[in-house]
Structures are given as structure tokens and as C-alpha cells.
Amino acid sequence: MYAIIAIATYYASGLVFGILLGIIDLIFDLNIDWDNAFGLNLIGIPIGIAVDYGLYVILKKKWEKEKVNPKDEIQDIGNSIENQEE
């Protein structure tokens, strides 16, 4: 599931980058060559990787907060219930 989220995030960041670049081109009249799709794709690759890495960092922090410490129950085998609670 997280792989699918990462792929969707990569492509969504490319879409948002393209829209923002188009708006910036209209406002500041940068005269970007929109026919050069190869160059625009090369610029979009690091953007997508950076956004995916940001998602990874956010999820890692979330998972570290929710980390569960399992109880070592192998030591309690054979003990009565009253002794296990202590």
C-alpha cells in the first residue's frame, strides 16, 4: 500500500510542479520552451524524489511515535496468572 502511495505522490508532485511552472511562466513571462518535454521531465525527477523523501520522513516520525514495545512473554511460560501480572 505504501508503494502505491509513493508512486501516486511522485506523479502528483510532478503534476503540481507543472501547474506551478505554467502559472509562474504566465505571470513572469519566462518564455519556457514547452515543446522540450525531455528537459522539463529532467527537472521534474528531482522534484518527485524530494517530495517522496519528505513523505518518507513524515511517515518515519509518525511510526516512531506509535512504536509498540512487545512484552517478552517467553519468560512467563509455565507461571500462574498471578505471577505473570507482577
Secondary structure as UniProt FT lines:
FT   HELIX           2..28
FT   TURN            34..35
FT   HELIX           37..65
FT   HELIX           73..76
FT   TURN            77..78
FT   HELIX           81..84
//
